[in-house]
Amino acid sequence: MDDLVVIGAGPYGLSIAAHAAAAGLGVRLLGRPMASWRDHMPDGMYLKSEPWSSNLSAPDGRHTLAEYCATRGAVAEHGTPLPIGTFSAYGMWFARQAAPAVEEVTVTEVTPQGDGFRVHTAEGPPLLARTVALAVGVMPFVHHPEALRDLPPDHYTHSTGHRDLTRFAGREVAVLGAGQAALETAVLLAEQGARPCLVARCSRLNWNTVPQPLNRPPLHSLRNPHSGLGTGWRSWVWSELPWAVRRLPAHTRERIAATALGPAGAWWLRDRFERRVPVLLGHRLHRAVAAGERTRLGLTTRAGESVVLDVAHVIAATGFAPDLARLDLLDAGLRAALATVGEGRAPELSPGFESSWPGLFFAGLLAAPSFGPSMRFVHGAGFTAGRLVGGVRKRLGARGPRSGSPGAARLDRADAPGRCPGPGAPPGHPKTYLR
């Protein structure tokens, strides 16, 4: 039985596994490394955050993005946008340098087993684990506007559904949203020969300003400090004090997670966008119907006027909604038993990222209603990894890790492939591919 199974091999999963291995735990890391970044972002995208705030977390502080770029002759400097492909390659390099070997398997279900867990995979017999950390990224939680859900599946997609946008060349595409994903997707569509139109409820688009130099006079730094989530005291609090956010009342944390650091475009994208992409601002989508191979969107302006937009395809760049009900790989009875944050659908977590079910830990988006908006960004992995592993060690308690050597990736699996019934376990779950 392994001390810890980490499910998901993105920035959070890789960082947690690196800290667990360094702590001497018997850890298994399951998933496709950097899958969201490699498989669900179009060619030509750039990292919005600054390179110095986009490091994965290793216990010794090494294996940074700057270190990787230096070995490749690439630039990773403040104020210079970094290609998504470079960041993805960095994550793969980190996986080789700092984390236990990644096992590229598909986890289909996690069920309770005694005082631990049984982890089922599509590729072989199940694993037994004393603790489990779910770091599944954002893909299980993609959000589509309600009005789109009755359309035929080929009429609309989420912005994460495209690695290559060239198939839309010459076609009219409505892009829904006002954040970086919507703005950059629209620009890339236009630059690759499509005819995009951005549709957003807001009356104006927000754009980040050009970042201030890292080295500034002390008074300037005091008035407007840099942080991993941007410049200013509010961003600094979200970035540096997630532990303080967790101490706030549940309804306050829910509001912060839902509204802080709202939609905005990167400063370096603005000129490209304004030269190429028409916009319909202040328009709310209320209806979508298929008309042959095309889609007609019924929009309403703030003045109550109706507008019809006829397009070949709709791309919803409408973000992600943390919701335990959509985490199909987790046993249904176990999901139903978890305490949640206030009226929301995200797990209430301890200071060590442990849920109300002993031994079950969460990282990333599902932790945002507990620890704040930094959990939506790569930067939050630095806060999460060490604390979560500390929580795992506390849960393991006086029994100590069972690994044969520090950081060993143990090979023992459950003897029988049968399912542990667990409370309320349904007859089966669909496969969930790790991100």
Secondary structure, DSSP 8 states (H G I E B T S, - for coil): -EEEEEE--SHHHHHHHHHHHHTT--EEEES-TTHHHHHSS-TT-EE-S-GGG-----TTS-S-HHHHHHHHT----TTS-EEHHHHHHHHHHHHHHHS--EE---EEEEEEETTEEEEEESSSS-EEEEEEEE---SGGGB---GGGTTS-GGGEEEGGG-S--GGGTTSEEEEE-SSHHHHHHHHHHHHTT-EEEEEESSSS--B------SS--HHHHHHS-EETTEESHHHHHHHH-HHHHHTS-HHHHHHHHHHSS-S-B-GGGHHHHHHH--EEETEEEEEEEEETTEEEEEEEETTS-EEEEEESEEEE---B---GGG-TTB-HHHHHHS-BSTTSSSB---TTSB-SSTTEEE-SGGGHHHH-GGGGSTTHHHHHHHHHHHHHHHHHGGG----SSTT-------S-------TT--S--------
